[in-house]
Amino acid sequence: MYSITMPRDIAEAAKARSGPSGLSAYAVTVARQIERDNLNEFIQVAEAEHGPVTDEEIQALRDHLHQARQQQTDGADAG
């Protein structure tokens, strides 16, 4: 376990937003940011090796994901 120091105004704002779970709830936020940072590093390495992902490729993957989710929903309704 670690203790950190932060400016009072930021600590007070975090405390006001965290509710009954207290400031420890913000540990989840830090963990999510680390995951995002790791993902961004992975993307940078992949794009350096394979080139940037195009908007068309992103849209195709979104369409594929949407179709897969729709099939799951349709299958769950039938069962």
N, CA, C and O atoms as CSV, one atom per row, in Angstrom:
chain,resi,resn,atom,element,x,y,z
A,1,MET,N,N,0.846,-1.162,0.000
A,1,MET,CA,C,0.000,0.000,0.000
A,1,MET,C,C,0.895,1.230,0.000
A,1,MET,O,O,1.941,1.236,0.649
A,2,TYR,N,N,0.496,2.261,-0.717
A,2,TYR,CA,C,1.239,3.502,-0.806
A,2,TYR,C,C,0.365,4.665,-0.368
A,2,TYR,O,O,-0.861,4.610,-0.459
A,3,SER,N,N,1.004,5.698,0.100
A,3,SER,CA,C,0.337,6.969,0.370
A,3,SER,C,C,0.908,7.975,-0.604
A,3,SER,O,O,2.098,7.935,-0.919
A,4,ILE,N,N,0.064,8.882,-1.086
A,4,ILE,CA,C,0.532,9.904,-2.011
A,4,ILE,C,C,0.144,11.280,-1.512
A,4,ILE,O,O,-0.766,11.430,-0.696
A,5,THR,N,N,0.845,12.275,-2.010
A,5,THR,CA,C,0.532,13.658,-1.704
A,5,THR,C,C,-0.013,14.303,-2.965
A,5,THR,O,O,0.526,14.110,-4.055
A,6,MET,N,N,-1.083,15.070,-2.812
A,6,MET,CA,C,-1.650,15.782,-3.960
A,6,MET,C,C,-2.132,17.142,-3.491
A,6,MET,O,O,-2.364,17.341,-2.298
A,7,PRO,N,N,-2.285,18.074,-4.409
A,7,PRO,CA,C,-2.775,19.394,-4.026
A,7,PRO,C,C,-4.129,19.292,-3.325
A,7,PRO,O,O,-4.965,18.467,-3.695
A,8,ARG,N,N,-4.339,20.127,-2.319
A,8,ARG,CA,C,-5.559,20.081,-1.507
A,8,ARG,C,C,-6.818,20.194,-2.361
A,8,ARG,O,O,-7.775,19.453,-2.135
A,9,ASP,N,N,-6.841,21.104,-3.340
A,9,ASP,CA,C,-8.051,21.288,-4.139
A,9,ASP,C,C,-8.407,20.027,-4.919
A,9,ASP,O,O,-9.583,19.691,-5.056
A,10,ILE,N,N,-7.395,19.329,-5.429
A,10,ILE,CA,C,-7.659,18.081,-6.151
A,10,ILE,C,C,-8.140,17.002,-5.185
A,10,ILE,O,O,-9.073,16.262,-5.498
A,11,ALA,N,N,-7.516,16.907,-4.018
A,11,ALA,CA,C,-7.923,15.911,-3.027
A,11,ALA,C,C,-9.356,16.154,-2.575
A,11,ALA,O,O,-10.133,15.209,-2.438
A,12,GLU,N,N,-9.708,17.415,-2.344
A,12,GLU,CA,C,-11.075,17.730,-1.903
A,12,GLU,C,C,-12.098,17.412,-2.998
A,12,GLU,O,O,-13.175,16.887,-2.713
A,13,ALA,N,N,-11.757,17.730,-4.246
A,13,ALA,CA,C,-12.673,17.422,-5.346
A,13,ALA,C,C,-12.858,15.909,-5.490
A,13,ALA,O,O,-13.975,15.434,-5.698
A,14,ALA,N,N,-11.767,15.161,-5.380
A,14,ALA,CA,C,-11.847,13.699,-5.477
A,14,ALA,C,C,-12.663,13.133,-4.322
A,14,ALA,O,O,-13.477,12.231,-4.517
A,15,LYS,N,N,-12.448,13.657,-3.130
A,15,LYS,CA,C,-13.187,13.190,-1.949
A,15,LYS,C,C,-14.680,13.472,-2.110
A,15,LYS,O,O,-15.513,12.635,-1.761
A,16,ALA,N,N,-15.016,14.648,-2.639
A,16,ALA,CA,C,-16.427,14.998,-2.844
A,16,ALA,C,C,-17.089,14.078,-3.870
A,16,ALA,O,O,-18.270,13.756,-3.742
A,17,ARG,N,N,-16.342,13.661,-4.873
A,17,ARG,CA,C,-16.909,12.810,-5.923
A,17,ARG,C,C,-16.921,11.336,-5.572
A,17,ARG,O,O,-17.717,10.579,-6.129
A,18,SER,N,N,-16.066,10.915,-4.669
A,18,SER,CA,C,-15.899,9.489,-4.420
A,18,SER,C,C,-17.001,8.878,-3.575
A,18,SER,O,O,-17.166,7.658,-3.567
A,19,GLY,N,N,-17.755,9.698,-2.868
A,19,GLY,CA,C,-18.859,9.174,-2.080
A,19,GLY,C,C,-18.390,8.321,-0.927
A,19,GLY,O,O,-17.295,8.523,-0.402
A,20,PRO,N,N,-19.228,7.350,-0.522
A,20,PRO,CA,C,-18.924,6.560,0.668
A,20,PRO,C,C,-17.679,5.682,0.541
A,20,PRO,O,O,-17.105,5.286,1.555
A,21,SER,N,N,-17.251,5.371,-0.683
A,21,SER,CA,C,-16.070,4.528,-0.822
A,21,SER,C,C,-14.778,5.266,-0.510
A,21,SER,O,O,-13.731,4.637,-0.356
A,22,GLY,N,N,-14.833,6.572,-0.415
A,22,GLY,CA,C,-13.644,7.342,-0.082
A,22,GLY,C,C,-12.681,7.455,-1.244
A,22,GLY,O,O,-12.963,7.022,-2.362
A,23,LEU,N,N,-11.553,8.040,-0.952
A,23,LEU,CA,C,-10.560,8.284,-1.987
A,23,LEU,C,C,-10.017,7.002,-2.603
A,23,LEU,O,O,-9.505,7.025,-3.722
A,24,SER,N,N,-10.120,5.901,-1.900
A,24,SER,CA,C,-9.615,4.634,-2.443
A,24,SER,C,C,-10.331,4.254,-3.735
A,24,SER,O,O,-9.784,3.510,-4.550
A,25,ALA,N,N,-11.549,4.759,-3.929
A,25,ALA,CA,C,-12.280,4.466,-5.164
A,25,ALA,C,C,-11.504,4.972,-6.373
A,25,ALA,O,O,-11.649,4.441,-7.474
A,26,TYR,N,N,-10.690,5.985,-6.172
A,26,TYR,CA,C,-9.923,6.524,-7.288
A,26,TYR,C,C,-8.774,5.609,-7.692
A,26,TYR,O,O,-8.164,5.828,-8.739
A,27,ALA,N,N,-8.466,4.609,-6.910
A,27,ALA,CA,C,-7.447,3.630,-7.297
A,27,ALA,C,C,-7.885,2.907,-8.568
A,27,ALA,O,O,-7.050,2.560,-9.403
A,28,VAL,N,N,-9.187,2.680,-8.717
A,28,VAL,CA,C,-9.714,2.042,-9.923
A,28,VAL,C,C,-9.439,2.938,-11.134
A,28,VAL,O,O,-9.105,2.443,-12.211
A,29,THR,N,N,-9.577,4.230,-10.960
A,29,THR,CA,C,-9.309,5.176,-12.037
A,29,THR,C,C,-7.848,5.112,-12.451
A,29,THR,O,O,-7.537,5.142,-13.642
A,30,VAL,N,N,-6.962,5.024,-11.488
A,30,VAL,CA,C,-5.534,4.924,-11.787
A,30,VAL,C,C,-5.257,3.617,-12.538
A,30,VAL,O,O,-4.493,3.610,-13.504
A,31,ALA,N,N,-5.864,2.528,-12.107
A,31,ALA,CA,C,-5.666,1.239,-12.778
A,31,ALA,C,C,-6.144,1.304,-14.224
A,31,ALA,O,O,-5.483,0.775,-15.118
A,32,ARG,N,N,-7.285,1.948,-14.463
A,32,ARG,CA,C,-7.800,2.087,-15.831
A,32,ARG,C,C,-6.866,2.934,-16.682
A,32,ARG,O,O,-6.656,2.637,-17.858
A,33,GLN,N,N,-6.306,3.984,-16.099
A,33,GLN,CA,C,-5.374,4.815,-16.861
A,33,GLN,C,C,-4.126,4.023,-17.240
A,33,GLN,O,O,-3.608,4.169,-18.347
A,34,ILE,N,N,-3.649,3.192,-16.332
A,34,ILE,CA,C,-2.482,2.349,-16.642
A,34,ILE,C,C,-2.819,1.399,-17.788
A,34,ILE,O,O,-1.989,1.180,-18.670
A,35,GLU,N,N,-4.021,0.835,-17.786
A,35,GLU,CA,C,-4.443,-0.041,-18.880
A,35,GLU,C,C,-4.465,0.733,-20.200
A,35,GLU,O,O,-4.014,0.225,-21.226
A,36,ARG,N,N,-4.989,1.959,-20.171
A,36,ARG,CA,C,-5.010,2.787,-21.389
A,36,ARG,C,C,-3.599,3.094,-21.866
A,36,ARG,O,O,-3.312,3.022,-23.061
A,37,ASP,N,N,-2.714,3.438,-20.926
A,37,ASP,CA,C,-1.325,3.726,-21.289
A,37,ASP,C,C,-0.673,2.513,-21.929
A,37,ASP,O,O,0.030,2.637,-22.932
A,38,ASN,N,N,-0.904,1.330,-21.347
A,38,ASN,CA,C,-0.339,0.095,-21.900
A,38,ASN,C,C,-0.890,-0.177,-23.301
A,38,ASN,O,O,-0.145,-0.574,-24.197
A,39,LEU,N,N,-2.193,0.036,-23.487
A,39,LEU,CA,C,-2.810,-0.171,-24.790
A,39,LEU,C,C,-2.245,0.807,-25.817
A,39,LEU,O,O,-1.976,0.425,-26.955
A,40,ASN,N,N,-2.064,2.066,-25.420
A,40,ASN,CA,C,-1.487,3.052,-26.341
A,40,ASN,C,C,-0.071,2.665,-26.751
A,40,ASN,O,O,0.309,2.836,-27.909
A,41,GLU,N,N,0.710,2.146,-25.810
A,41,GLU,CA,C,2.061,1.683,-26.138
A,41,GLU,C,C,2.002,0.518,-27.124
A,41,GLU,O,O,2.787,0.462,-28.071
A,42,PHE,N,N,1.079,-0.402,-26.904
A,42,PHE,CA,C,0.904,-1.540,-27.804
A,42,PHE,C,C,0.536,-1.061,-29.207
A,42,PHE,O,O,1.072,-1.559,-30.197
A,43,ILE,N,N,-0.376,-0.099,-29.290
A,43,ILE,CA,C,-0.801,0.441,-30.583
A,43,ILE,C,C,0.376,1.108,-31.291
A,43,ILE,O,O,0.555,0.929,-32.496
A,44,GLN,N,N,1.175,1.870,-30.557
A,44,GLN,CA,C,2.331,2.531,-31.164
A,44,GLN,C,C,3.311,1.520,-31.743
A,44,GLN,O,O,3.824,1.711,-32.845
A,45,VAL,N,N,3.570,0.451,-31.010
A,45,VAL,CA,C,4.479,-0.586,-31.500
A,45,VAL,C,C,3.887,-1.259,-32.740
A,45,VAL,O,O,4.587,-1.458,-33.733
A,46,ALA,N,N,2.605,-1.607,-32.684
A,46,ALA,CA,C,1.953,-2.274,-33.815
A,46,ALA,C,C,1.940,-1.376,-35.050
A,46,ALA,O,O,2.211,-1.837,-36.159
A,47,GLU,N,N,1.623,-0.085,-34.857
A,47,GLU,CA,C,1.596,0.820,-36.001
A,47,GLU,C,C,2.993,1.069,-36.558
A,47,GLU,O,O,3.146,1.258,-37.765
A,48,ALA,N,N,4.010,1.074,-35.708
A,48,ALA,CA,C,5.379,1.240,-36.189
A,48,ALA,C,C,5.773,0.048,-37.064
A,48,ALA,O,O,6.516,0.197,-38.034
A,49,GLU,N,N,5.270,-1.123,-36.710
A,49,GLU,CA,C,5.617,-2.327,-37.456
A,49,GLU,C,C,4.752,-2.527,-38.697
A,49,GLU,O,O,5.245,-2.964,-39.736
A,50,HIS,N,N,3.436,-2.201,-38.588
A,50,HIS,CA,C,2.486,-2.531,-39.656
A,50,HIS,C,C,1.853,-1.315,-40.327
A,50,HIS,O,O,1.106,-1.465,-41.293
A,51,GLY,N,N,2.142,-0.122,-39.830
A,51,GLY,CA,C,1.506,1.082,-40.363
A,51,GLY,C,C,0.232,1.395,-39.603
A,51,GLY,O,O,-0.304,0.542,-38.896
A,52,PRO,N,N,-0.252,2.621,-39.748
A,52,PRO,CA,C,-1.448,3.026,-39.009
A,52,PRO,C,C,-2.704,2.293,-39.489
A,52,PRO,O,O,-2.796,1.868,-40.640
A,53,VAL,N,N,-3.649,2.161,-38.589
A,53,VAL,CA,C,-4.933,1.551,-38.905
A,53,VAL,C,C,-5.786,2.620,-39.583
A,53,VAL,O,O,-5.874,3.750,-39.103
A,54,THR,N,N,-6.410,2.256,-40.698
A,54,THR,CA,C,-7.220,3.227,-41.434
A,54,THR,C,C,-8.611,3.343,-40.827
A,54,THR,O,O,-9.058,2.468,-40.084
A,55,ASP,N,N,-9.288,4.442,-41.159
A,55,ASP,CA,C,-10.668,4.633,-40.706
A,55,ASP,C,C,-11.569,3.518,-41.238
A,55,ASP,O,O,-12.496,3.084,-40.554
A,56,GLU,N,N,-11.294,3.058,-42.455
A,56,GLU,CA,C,-12.098,1.990,-43.049
A,56,GLU,C,C,-11.923,0.682,-42.267
A,56,GLU,O,O,-12.890,-0.050,-42.054
A,57,GLU,N,N,-10.697,0.393,-41.845
A,57,GLU,CA,C,-10.449,-0.817,-41.062
A,57,GLU,C,C,-11.153,-0.737,-39.705
A,57,GLU,O,O,-11.721,-1.721,-39.230
A,58,ILE,N,N,-11.107,0.420,-39.102
A,58,ILE,CA,C,-11.793,0.611,-37.816
A,58,ILE,C,C,-13.288,0.409,-37.987
A,58,ILE,O,O,-13.916,-0.275,-37.179
A,59,GLN,N,N,-13.867,0.994,-39.028
A,59,GLN,CA,C,-15.311,0.845,-39.254
A,59,GLN,C,C,-15.678,-0.600,-39.537
A,59,GLN,O,O,-16.708,-1.078,-39.063
A,60,ALA,N,N,-14.852,-1.306,-40.305
A,60,ALA,CA,C,-15.124,-2.718,-40.598
A,60,ALA,C,C,-15.123,-3.539,-39.312
A,60,ALA,O,O,-15.968,-4.416,-39.132
A,61,LEU,N,N,-14.181,-3.257,-38.422
A,61,LEU,CA,C,-14.137,-3.982,-37.150
A,61,LEU,C,C,-15.336,-3.633,-36.270
A,61,LEU,O,O,-15.882,-4.503,-35.590
A,62,ARG,N,N,-15.742,-2.375,-36.280
A,62,ARG,CA,C,-16.949,-1.988,-35.519
A,62,ARG,C,C,-18.179,-2.704,-36.054
A,62,ARG,O,O,-19.008,-3.191,-35.284
A,63,ASP,N,N,-18.294,-2.767,-37.383
A,63,ASP,CA,C,-19.429,-3.470,-37.996
A,63,ASP,C,C,-19.422,-4.941,-37.613
A,63,ASP,O,O,-20.466,-5.516,-37.303
A,64,HIS,N,N,-18.235,-5.550,-37.635
A,64,HIS,CA,C,-18.103,-6.962,-37.261
A,64,HIS,C,C,-18.505,-7.174,-35.799
A,64,HIS,O,O,-19.218,-8.126,-35.482
A,65,LEU,N,N,-18.053,-6.299,-34.923
A,65,LEU,CA,C,-18.407,-6.392,-33.505
A,65,LEU,C,C,-19.909,-6.226,-33.304
A,65,LEU,O,O,-20.519,-6.952,-32.519
A,66,HIS,N,N,-20.499,-5.276,-34.008
A,66,HIS,CA,C,-21.942,-5.058,-33.907
A,66,HIS,C,C,-22.709,-6.313,-34.345
A,66,HIS,O,O,-23.672,-6.720,-33.695
A,67,GLN,N,N,-22.270,-6.916,-35.450
A,67,GLN,CA,C,-22.930,-8.136,-35.934
A,67,GLN,C,C,-22.796,-9.278,-34.928
A,67,GLN,O,O,-23.752,-10.016,-34.686
A,68,ALA,N,N,-21.617,-9.417,-34.349
A,68,ALA,CA,C,-21.393,-10.484,-33.362
A,68,ALA,C,C,-22.283,-10.278,-32.140
A,68,ALA,O,O,-22.871,-11.230,-31.628
A,69,ARG,N,N,-22.379,-9.031,-31.673
A,69,ARG,CA,C,-23.251,-8.740,-30.529
A,69,ARG,C,C,-24.704,-9.015,-30.874
A,69,ARG,O,O,-25.452,-9.551,-30.057
A,70,GLN,N,N,-25.102,-8.648,-32.086
A,70,GLN,CA,C,-26.480,-8.887,-32.513
A,70,GLN,C,C,-26.782,-10.376,-32.547
A,70,GLN,O,O,-27.865,-10.791,-32.136
A,71,GLN,N,N,-25.844,-11.191,-33.029
A,71,GLN,CA,C,-26.029,-12.639,-33.066
A,71,GLN,C,C,-26.143,-13.207,-31.647
A,71,GLN,O,O,-26.939,-14.115,-31.407
A,72,GLN,N,N,-25.354,-12.678,-30.711
A,72,GLN,CA,C,-25.448,-13.125,-29.313
A,72,GLN,C,C,-26.822,-12.792,-28.742
A,72,GLN,O,O,-27.445,-13.614,-28.070
A,73,THR,N,N,-27.280,-11.584,-29.018
A,73,THR,CA,C,-28.589,-11.143,-28.510
A,73,THR,C,C,-29.700,-11.986,-29.125
A,73,THR,O,O,-30.617,-12.419,-28.428
A,74,ASP,N,N,-29.615,-12.219,-30.436
A,74,ASP,CA,C,-30.622,-13.036,-31.106
A,74,ASP,C,C,-30.622,-14.463,-30.581
A,74,ASP,O,O,-31.680,-15.061,-30.389
A,75,GLY,N,N,-29.430,-15.006,-30.350
A,75,GLY,CA,C,-29.313,-16.365,-29.814
A,75,GLY,C,C,-29.843,-16.478,-28.407
A,75,GLY,O,O,-30.445,-17.489,-28.048
A,76,ALA,N,N,-29.626,-15.442,-27.596
A,76,ALA,CA,C,-30.109,-15.453,-26.202
A,76,ALA,C,C,-31.631,-15.354,-26.170
A,76,ALA,O,O,-32.277,-15.960,-25.315
A,77,ASP,N,N,-32.200,-14.595,-27.093
A,77,ASP,CA,C,-33.664,-14.465,-27.146
A,77,ASP,C,C,-34.329,-15.756,-27.585
A,77,ASP,O,O,-35.446,-16.059,-27.167
A,78,ALA,N,N,-33.640,-16.520,-28.434
A,78,ALA,CA,C,-34.227,-17.767,-28.958
A,78,ALA,C,C,-34.166,-18.890,-27.930
A,78,ALA,O,O,-34.983,-19.810,-27.966
A,79,GLY,N,N,-33.188,-18.819,-27.002
A,79,GLY,CA,C,-32.966,-19.914,-26.060
A,79,GLY,C,C,-33.788,-19.758,-24.878
A,79,GLY,O,O,-33.732,-20.591,-23.973
